[in-house]
Amino acid sequence: MIEKDDVVGKMDSNKQPSPSINQPTINTNRLAPGRYNDIDYSITLPFLKKPSNLDGSHAGDFGFDPLGLSEAFDIYYMQECELRHARLAMLAVAGWPLAELVSPSAFLTPSGQAPSVLNGFTPITFLTTVALFGALGFFEFKTAFRSSSTSKFDSTNKEDMGDIWEYGIAGDYGFDPANLYNKLGNDPAGRKGMRQLEITQGRYAMLGITAFALIEKFTGSPIVDSFSMFFHPNALLPILGLGYWTWSNIYEVSDLREYPIRIQYKLGGEETERVLMNAVGGAGDMVGEAGKKAEEVKQIVKKILPQ
């Protein structure tokens, strides 16, 4: 016989526990702060210590700050500075080689290089540069102390960042003519992903434009000639790009904090390798079969046509 207390006990055991009033709730409409709070090393270079102010809450934050600038200056100010330089660098890293490829010789140095502080200027390019820097200086003056509240994204950004701080997003000018901001997802994570994509490409561009200037200074040749593979049609670059893409989707470098450092399969890498090998093998079989068919057709044509 089933006792009444047993039935009540079973009924109570099927009930979901009521949430504690002290239990923190997760707001899915906001970004969660402290993504890397549980680690003390840089994601970029694991043998470096992670600065206390860099916890992964912001786009592009991987705990890399060997000079400690994030602790000496305001984070919002540093983000704004980095974004401005990153956006200028992305324009420059595209405009520099393009100028050397298509600009009239009057806008280049005698050796065909783009004008710069290290390469020198012609009278025309000097005046153009002064005018450009004057325009950029005016833009800086007008926007340095702007309020982001005039941006069409301000309310959305402040809601996304509400659990992190009250200031919204650095570098927000409300400028998005191609409507790309929500392309990775119309949610806080998707918008953060787009911002991270921008700052990552901007960092590559800052390194790239610095390399352009130094390489041209020391070689005395235009970058489009010194590294022509990247600026003129060829088959090698796509092959190298495909090789890098394949390698990076299969292998990874082990944790740099652990000895020995080695190349290993990344998560799912073995399966990716198997699929690619099967695809290559299948393509090879198709090419071989097509070759046999072509040879058969060739023999048939020989028999039909008079010698």
Kinemage of the C-alpha trace (Angstrom):
@kinemage 1
@onewidth
@group {chain A} dominant
@subgroup {mainchain}
@vectorlist {calphas} color= white
{ca met a 1} P 0.000 0.000 0.000
{ca ile a 2} L 1.196 3.519 -0.832
{ca glu a 3} L 1.129 5.828 2.127
{ca lys a 4} L -0.150 9.388 1.792
{ca asp a 5} L 3.187 10.836 2.886
{ca asp a 6} L 4.955 8.899 0.111
{ca val a 7} L 2.647 10.382 -2.523
{ca val a 8} L 3.203 13.865 -1.193
{ca gly a 9} L 6.941 13.259 -1.120
{ca lys a 10} L 6.944 12.095 -4.741
{ca met a 11} L 4.860 15.056 -5.810
{ca asp a 12} L 7.214 17.434 -4.030
{ca ser a 13} L 10.253 15.816 -5.632
{ca asn a 14} L 8.850 16.543 -9.098
{ca lys a 15} L 8.515 20.247 -8.412
{ca gln a 16} L 11.140 22.564 -9.816
{ca pro a 17} L 13.103 24.373 -7.100
{ca ser a 18} L 12.074 27.982 -6.776
{ca pro a 19} L 14.831 30.444 -7.669
{ca ser a 20} L 16.580 32.110 -4.781
{ca ile a 21} L 15.972 35.798 -4.409
{ca asn a 22} L 19.766 36.254 -4.223
{ca gln a 23} L 20.492 34.240 -7.359
{ca pro a 24} L 21.807 36.555 -10.150
{ca thr a 25} L 19.697 36.653 -13.271
{ca ile a 26} L 21.122 36.713 -16.781
{ca asn a 27} L 19.765 39.407 -19.067
{ca thr a 28} L 19.988 37.983 -22.591
{ca asn a 29} L 19.427 41.474 -24.000
{ca arg a 30} L 22.759 42.634 -22.575
{ca leu a 31} L 26.378 41.566 -22.788
{ca ala a 32} L 27.668 39.777 -19.714
{ca pro a 33} L 30.672 41.452 -18.068
{ca gly a 34} L 33.887 39.707 -17.120
{ca arg a 35} L 34.249 37.157 -19.891
{ca tyr a 36} L 37.828 36.364 -18.779
{ca asn a 37} L 37.466 36.956 -15.061
{ca asp a 38} L 38.464 33.368 -14.279
{ca ile a 39} L 41.883 33.557 -15.950
{ca asp a 40} L 44.941 35.659 -15.133
{ca tyr a 41} L 46.816 35.469 -18.450
{ca ser a 42} L 46.507 37.179 -21.819
{ca ile a 43} L 44.521 35.326 -24.472
{ca thr a 44} L 46.804 36.792 -27.148
{ca leu a 45} L 50.076 35.764 -25.474
{ca pro a 46} L 49.355 33.336 -22.631
{ca phe a 47} L 52.779 33.821 -21.036
{ca leu a 48} L 51.870 37.473 -20.326
{ca lys a 49} L 49.774 38.554 -17.350
{ca lys a 50} L 46.274 39.872 -18.111
{ca pro a 51} L 45.785 43.498 -16.986
{ca ser a 52} L 43.131 43.878 -14.322
{ca asn a 53} L 41.031 46.289 -16.424
{ca leu a 54} L 40.844 43.951 -19.416
{ca asp a 55} L 38.331 41.217 -18.639
{ca gly a 56} L 36.898 40.496 -22.095
{ca ser a 57} L 33.800 42.646 -21.662
{ca his a 58} L 34.568 44.774 -24.724
{ca ala a 59} L 35.029 43.878 -28.383
{ca gly a 60} L 38.671 43.229 -29.226
{ca asp a 61} L 39.680 42.743 -25.592
{ca phe a 62} L 41.993 39.713 -25.371
{ca gly a 63} L 43.935 40.847 -22.328
{ca phe a 64} L 46.937 42.142 -24.302
{ca asp a 65} L 48.457 45.326 -22.893
{ca pro a 66} L 52.172 44.844 -22.150
{ca leu a 67} L 52.679 48.599 -21.614
{ca gly a 68} L 49.855 48.858 -19.076
{ca leu a 69} L 48.070 51.663 -20.926
{ca ser a 70} L 44.653 50.359 -19.884
{ca glu a 71} L 45.587 50.963 -16.249
{ca ala a 72} L 47.150 54.381 -16.814
{ca phe a 73} L 44.408 55.904 -18.989
{ca asp a 74} L 40.633 55.847 -19.258
{ca ile a 75} L 39.400 52.722 -21.099
{ca tyr a 76} L 36.793 54.586 -23.164
{ca tyr a 77} L 39.390 57.155 -24.234
{ca met a 78} L 41.847 54.414 -25.229
{ca gln a 79} L 39.174 52.585 -27.223
{ca glu a 80} L 38.238 55.782 -29.042
{ca cys a 81} L 41.897 56.454 -29.903
{ca glu a 82} L 42.486 52.928 -31.141
{ca leu a 83} L 39.359 52.906 -33.285
{ca arg a 84} L 40.204 56.209 -34.940
{ca his a 85} L 43.713 55.048 -35.788
{ca ala a 86} L 42.390 51.671 -36.927
{ca arg a 87} L 39.855 53.224 -39.300
{ca leu a 88} L 42.442 55.599 -40.758
{ca ala a 89} L 44.872 52.691 -41.162
{ca met a 90} L 42.295 50.606 -43.032
{ca leu a 91} L 41.797 53.455 -45.483
{ca ala a 92} L 45.556 54.018 -45.783
{ca val a 93} L 46.525 50.379 -46.237
{ca ala a 94} L 44.162 50.199 -49.216
{ca gly a 95} L 44.957 53.675 -50.580
{ca trp a 96} L 48.762 53.394 -50.418
{ca pro a 97} L 49.239 50.575 -52.970
{ca leu a 98} L 46.286 51.793 -55.020
{ca ala a 99} L 48.001 55.178 -55.373
{ca glu a 100} L 51.201 53.510 -56.589
{ca leu a 101} L 49.251 51.443 -59.118
{ca val a 102} L 47.018 54.095 -60.696
{ca ser a 103} L 48.161 57.612 -59.680
{ca pro a 104} L 49.842 59.940 -62.190
{ca ser a 105} L 53.598 60.218 -61.700
{ca ala a 106} L 53.191 63.806 -60.440
{ca phe a 107} L 51.610 62.423 -57.274
{ca leu a 108} L 54.414 59.925 -56.622
{ca thr a 109} L 58.093 60.170 -55.772
{ca pro a 110} L 60.585 59.830 -58.649
{ca ser a 111} L 60.958 56.105 -57.819
{ca gly a 112} L 57.175 55.583 -57.995
{ca gln a 113} L 56.530 55.478 -54.243
{ca ala a 114} L 53.533 56.920 -52.459
{ca pro a 115} L 54.364 60.195 -50.665
{ca ser a 116} L 54.978 59.896 -46.935
{ca val a 117} L 57.125 61.353 -44.168
{ca leu a 118} L 59.801 58.725 -44.885
{ca asn a 119} L 59.519 58.792 -48.696
{ca gly a 120} L 59.301 62.566 -49.040
{ca phe a 121} L 56.837 64.768 -50.912
{ca thr a 122} L 56.530 66.606 -54.179
{ca pro a 123} L 55.101 70.146 -54.030
{ca ile a 124} L 51.681 68.895 -55.114
{ca thr a 125} L 51.573 66.026 -52.638
{ca phe a 126} L 52.838 68.244 -49.821
{ca leu a 127} L 50.003 70.734 -50.311
{ca thr a 128} L 47.496 67.906 -50.641
{ca thr a 129} L 48.754 66.292 -47.436
{ca val a 130} L 48.584 69.586 -45.520
{ca ala a 131} L 45.007 70.116 -46.699
{ca leu a 132} L 44.048 66.545 -45.763
{ca phe a 133} L 45.544 66.814 -42.291
{ca gly a 134} L 43.812 70.157 -41.840
{ca ala a 135} L 40.463 68.511 -42.651
{ca leu a 136} L 41.195 65.622 -40.292
{ca gly a 137} L 42.218 68.066 -37.574
{ca phe a 138} L 38.945 69.954 -37.957
{ca phe a 139} L 37.023 66.675 -37.762
{ca glu a 140} L 38.953 65.775 -34.615
{ca phe a 141} L 38.163 69.160 -33.068
{ca lys a 142} L 34.455 68.866 -33.837
{ca thr a 143} L 34.063 65.285 -32.619
{ca ala a 144} L 36.555 64.867 -29.768
{ca phe a 145} L 34.015 65.920 -27.127
{ca arg a 146} L 30.882 64.862 -28.956
{ca ser a 147} L 27.990 63.135 -27.245
{ca ser a 148} L 27.155 59.695 -28.596
{ca ser a 149} L 23.486 60.386 -27.806
{ca thr a 150} L 23.094 61.806 -31.312
{ca ser a 151} L 23.933 58.416 -32.846
{ca lys a 152} L 21.064 56.266 -34.097
{ca phe a 153} L 22.711 53.290 -32.353
{ca asp a 154} L 23.182 55.009 -28.992
{ca ser a 155} L 20.152 53.591 -27.173
{ca thr a 156} L 20.805 50.094 -28.531
{ca asn a 157} L 24.497 50.215 -27.595
{ca lys a 158} L 23.778 51.487 -24.091
{ca glu a 159} L 21.273 48.691 -23.555
{ca asp a 160} L 23.767 46.090 -24.848
{ca met a 161} L 26.462 47.420 -22.493
{ca gly a 162} L 24.143 48.160 -19.564
{ca asp a 163} L 25.663 45.516 -17.264
{ca ile a 164} L 29.232 46.627 -18.095
{ca trp a 165} L 29.050 50.418 -17.967
{ca glu a 166} L 26.744 53.311 -18.862
{ca tyr a 167} L 28.735 54.837 -21.724
{ca gly a 168} L 27.626 52.817 -24.725
{ca ile a 169} L 30.227 52.123 -27.417
{ca ala a 170} L 33.411 54.074 -28.187
{ca gly a 171} L 33.732 55.176 -31.811
{ca asp a 172} L 29.977 55.280 -32.385
{ca tyr a 173} L 29.237 57.976 -34.971
{ca gly a 174} L 26.005 56.408 -36.177
{ca phe a 175} L 27.677 55.851 -39.563
{ca asp a 176} L 26.565 52.634 -41.255
{ca pro a 177} L 25.501 53.332 -44.845
{ca ala a 178} L 25.723 49.654 -45.844
{ca asn a 179} L 23.621 48.589 -42.843
{ca leu a 180} L 26.224 46.051 -41.681
{ca tyr a 181} L 26.017 46.542 -37.921
{ca asn a 182} L 23.444 43.779 -37.378
{ca lys a 183} L 24.627 41.429 -40.126
{ca leu a 184} L 26.184 38.990 -37.628
{ca gly a 185} L 22.993 38.945 -35.595
{ca asn a 186} L 20.475 41.506 -34.408
{ca asp a 187} L 21.416 40.951 -30.779
{ca pro a 188} L 24.160 42.067 -28.360
{ca ala a 189} L 26.477 39.170 -29.276
{ca gly a 190} L 26.090 39.791 -33.009
{ca arg a 191} L 26.808 43.500 -32.681
{ca lys a 192} L 29.819 42.815 -30.475
{ca gly a 193} L 31.041 40.353 -33.106
{ca met a 194} L 30.839 43.043 -35.795
{ca arg a 195} L 32.730 45.508 -33.617
{ca gln a 196} L 35.357 42.861 -32.933
{ca leu a 197} L 35.681 42.197 -36.650
{ca glu a 198} L 36.249 45.909 -37.258
{ca ile a 199} L 38.914 46.382 -34.608
{ca thr a 200} L 40.705 43.162 -35.585
{ca gln a 201} L 40.960 44.249 -39.215
{ca gly a 202} L 41.988 47.707 -38.034
{ca arg a 203} L 44.837 46.280 -35.978
{ca tyr a 204} L 46.075 44.302 -38.967
{ca ala a 205} L 45.867 47.501 -41.010
{ca met a 206} L 47.906 49.503 -38.485
{ca leu a 207} L 50.641 46.876 -38.619
{ca gly a 208} L 50.379 46.737 -42.415
{ca ile a 209} L 50.668 50.460 -43.073
{ca thr a 210} L 53.641 50.673 -40.700
{ca ala a 211} L 55.292 47.834 -42.607
{ca phe a 212} L 54.618 49.583 -45.943
{ca ala a 213} L 56.380 52.743 -44.770
{ca leu a 214} L 59.414 50.935 -43.346
{ca ile a 215} L 59.829 48.543 -46.279
{ca glu a 216} L 59.725 51.370 -48.814
{ca lys a 217} L 62.181 53.408 -46.756
{ca phe a 218} L 64.760 50.614 -46.590
{ca thr a 219} L 64.269 49.157 -50.105
{ca gly a 220} L 63.712 52.386 -52.040
{ca ser a 221} L 61.060 50.582 -54.140
{ca pro a 222} L 57.262 50.816 -54.234
{ca ile a 223} L 55.514 48.210 -52.131
{ca val a 224} L 53.615 47.044 -55.212
{ca asp a 225} L 56.948 46.032 -56.759
{ca ser a 226} L 58.639 44.648 -53.646
{ca phe a 227} L 55.655 42.394 -52.934
{ca ser a 228} L 54.095 42.205 -56.375
{ca met a 229} L 52.417 38.881 -55.565
{ca phe a 230} L 49.881 40.740 -53.413
{ca phe a 231} L 49.094 43.475 -55.928
{ca his a 232} L 49.157 41.824 -59.364
{ca pro a 233} L 47.150 38.844 -60.680
{ca asn a 234} L 48.866 35.496 -60.074
{ca ala a 235} L 48.043 31.914 -59.147
{ca leu a 236} L 50.427 31.596 -56.196
{ca leu a 237} L 48.552 33.864 -53.773
{ca pro a 238} L 45.215 31.972 -53.961
{ca ile a 239} L 47.086 28.695 -53.510
{ca leu a 240} L 48.902 30.018 -50.437
{ca gly a 241} L 45.650 31.419 -49.059
{ca leu a 242} L 43.857 28.107 -49.549
{ca gly a 243} L 46.746 26.285 -47.885
{ca tyr a 244} L 46.656 28.585 -44.861
{ca trp a 245} L 42.869 28.281 -44.574
{ca thr a 246} L 43.122 24.487 -44.698
{ca trp a 247} L 45.909 24.336 -42.101
{ca ser a 248} L 44.194 26.740 -39.703
{ca asn a 249} L 40.963 24.738 -39.811
{ca ile a 250} L 42.713 21.473 -38.941
{ca tyr a 251} L 45.676 22.294 -36.688
{ca glu a 252} L 46.548 24.675 -33.886
{ca val a 253} L 49.525 25.479 -31.694
{ca ser a 254} L 49.292 24.020 -28.193
{ca asp a 255} L 49.097 26.199 -25.078
{ca leu a 256} L 52.229 28.350 -25.045
{ca arg a 257} L 52.367 28.101 -21.253
{ca glu a 258} L 52.946 24.361 -21.405
{ca tyr a 259} L 56.134 22.562 -22.479
{ca pro a 260} L 56.700 21.203 -25.048
{ca ile a 261} L 54.945 23.495 -27.515
{ca arg a 262} L 53.584 21.413 -30.376
{ca ile a 263} L 51.272 21.408 -33.364
{ca gln a 264} L 48.089 19.497 -32.640
{ca tyr a 265} L 44.649 18.861 -34.066
{ca lys a 266} L 42.153 21.523 -33.085
{ca leu a 267} L 38.675 20.548 -31.935
{ca gly a 268} L 37.035 18.845 -34.926
{ca gly a 269} L 40.277 19.073 -36.913
{ca glu a 270} L 40.589 15.350 -37.586
{ca glu a 271} L 37.061 15.229 -38.981
{ca thr a 272} L 37.767 18.283 -41.133
{ca glu a 273} L 40.936 16.615 -42.431
{ca arg a 274} L 39.044 13.415 -43.250
{ca val a 275} L 36.321 15.304 -45.131
{ca leu a 276} L 38.896 17.307 -47.112
{ca met a 277} L 40.936 14.204 -47.962
{ca asn a 278} L 37.802 12.405 -49.151
{ca ala a 279} L 36.854 15.446 -51.220
{ca val a 280} L 40.327 15.632 -52.775
{ca gly a 281} L 40.322 11.904 -53.424
{ca gly a 282} L 36.878 12.105 -54.985
{ca ala a 283} L 37.952 15.020 -57.174
{ca gly a 284} L 41.038 13.044 -58.244
{ca asp a 285} L 38.893 10.054 -59.163
{ca met a 286} L 36.579 12.308 -61.168
{ca val a 287} L 39.525 13.839 -63.016
{ca gly a 288} L 40.931 10.366 -63.728
{ca glu a 289} L 37.568 9.131 -64.946
{ca ala a 290} L 37.162 12.217 -67.120
{ca gly a 291} L 40.619 11.545 -68.587
{ca lys a 292} L 39.634 7.969 -69.455
{ca lys a 293} L 36.418 9.150 -71.095
{ca ala a 294} L 38.330 11.754 -73.074
{ca glu a 295} L 40.757 9.088 -74.282
{ca glu a 296} L 37.862 6.836 -75.308
{ca val a 297} L 36.271 9.683 -77.261
{ca lys a 298} L 39.634 10.403 -78.893
{ca gln a 299} L 39.971 6.789 -80.042
{ca ile a 300} L 36.409 6.769 -81.406
{ca val a 301} L 37.064 9.983 -83.346
{ca lys a 302} L 40.258 8.481 -84.799
{ca lys a 303} L 38.326 5.467 -86.070
{ca ile a 304} L 35.624 7.610 -87.669
{ca leu a 305} L 37.770 10.241 -89.326
{ca pro a 306} L 39.864 9.304 -92.311
{ca gln a 307} L 43.605 9.214 -91.762
